[in-house]
Amino acid sequence: MAEIFLHPAARIRIEARLAEIDTLLAMLDGGLHHLLGNAEYRAATIANARSEGISLQEMHRRAVEDLRSKLMDKAEELRKQFGLFQPVPIAP
C-alpha cells in the first residue's frame, strides 16, 4: 500500500476530528444518564423502550452502545483512510 502524504493543515483537521471523537467516547465512559433528565430525550427513549418491550434503562444503554460503536467505526475509518494509527495508551 502506498504511503499517504497529507498537507499539514489537513492532518491537523483530521487529528482534531479524532480528538473530538475521543472526547465523546470519554463522555460515554462517564455515562450519559444526565440525558434522561431532558424531557424530549426521555419521552423518545420511553416510547422506543415500550415499542421494544424493554426497560427505559436498557433502551438508554443500547442507545449509548450504538453511539459508541458508530464513533469507534468513524475513528477507525478516518485512521485507515488517511494512514493514521491509533495511539498506543501509556500504562499508568
ABEGO torsion letter per residue (X at the ends): XBBBBBBAAAAAAAAAAAAAAAAAAAAAAAEAAAAAABAAAAAAAAAAAAAAGBBAAAAAAAAAAAAAAAAAAAAAAAAAAAGBBBBBBBBX
